[in-house]
């Protein structure tokens, strides 16, 4: 709030990159963008607020939908070792190998 109130745009940008909460309120219930001095400082803070709100809405949608369905990928590792449970491990230790990705 201090950096925003005093119009220190670069300090606000550094604080945002360091993870500062732009939605935090002061004792009067104001966010940094609401007390910001100068249009540039206010714009930097408002842009980050917009990103935070989008992330929050995406997170809420994911929770409601039960999460993201992720495509799975099958990997086949082929080497010179004989078949068995330790084939991938032995193949990796022996040197060059080839992999086939299917997804």
ABEGO torsion letter per residue (X at the ends): XAAAAAGBAAAAAAAAAAGBBAABBBAAGBBAAAABBEAAAAAAAAAAAAAAAAAAAAAAAAAAAGEBBBBBBBBBBBBABBBEAAAAAAAAAAEBBBBBBBX
